[in-house]
Amino acid sequence: METNKFHILVVDDDNKIRELVKQFLVEKGYIVSTAIDARDAKNKIDIFDFNLIILDVMMPGQSGYELTEELKQSKNIPVLLLTAKGEVENRIQGLELGADDYLGKPFEPQELLLRIKNIIKNKNNVLNEITQIGDAELNLNKMTIKLNGKIEKINSSEKNVLVKMLSSPGKIFSREDISKVSKISKERSIDVMITRLRKKIEINPKSPKFLQTIRGSGYVLWIK
């Protein structure tokens, strides 16, 4: 048995598939929770920190596509979509909405396991990489930023915001977007966090080149 601490949420309205996937992944050493639909899934996501969501596309109520789009706007959780065989256009739609991978039904459990491992590996590679933002070296795994020989720590809220912004350089993030990712509700507190990050990233924080304010819209991160 493999041993790890990855917590996976399996979301499917088909009881048989849901329980079979759970049993298989538990035997492989994963921690597994289940949900019967999008509403149930969101309730559990508010309570637990998941490393991966396995999400059926066709569900009553909110679809897997709609839930994927919603999650990608507010959470940094990888999503593996389960789709019907032959739905090529729908799979492309899922990837465009931010899904990390997809798997057609019916599927072999071993293929599911391989795709899970690839998603986790890719996420870990991102966290382990040193990301260069101007003269600053960002290490998300160690939660540090090195600038001019000085190393500064970042907290979990700052890390979540940077991960989100680094995934879409050049995209404008509103204060509401940043609030959802950082779980900071007050606008003033968000502005303070951005100012704090600038001091760690920018040579001249008062005239930022990389973490910029877009008046009336929000913030944008440029990495080159």
Helices and strands as residue ranges (DSSP letters): E 7-11, H 15-27, E 31-35, H 38-47, E 52-56, H 64-74, E 79-84, H 88-96, E 101-105, H 109-128, E 130-133, E 136-139, E 144-147, E 150-153, H 156-166, E 172-173, H 175-182, H 187-201, E 211-214, E 218-221
